[in-house]
Amino acid sequence: MPIGLAKGNQMPNDTIYTLAGFIKPDGTYFINMQTPTYYFLQAYTNNFLPGYYNDEGITALFWQNADSVLIDNNITDKNISLSETLHMVRAE
């Protein structure tokens, strides 16, 4: 059973399980949570750096800059901003 990270107790070793879901083309996603508690939401895809949800709606590359979300029912409007990766081009 997944165990969430308690709000205010942001030690990464407290997170015991990781849950994953796939994002549909319209941007929606579904994850079946067994325990209503606070979770960190992370997204990643090709050509973008991974990012976490935060209340400001800006890119949060590290979980320390993320805001946990109470998931105890269906939630909406939890968008995650990602930063595009920079590709290094070698000049010859």
Secondary structure, 3 states (H helix, E strand, C coil): CCCCCCCCCCCHHHCCCCCCCCECCCCCECCCCCCCEEECCEECCCCECCEECCCCCCCECCHHHCCCEEECCCCCCCCCCCCECCCCCCCC
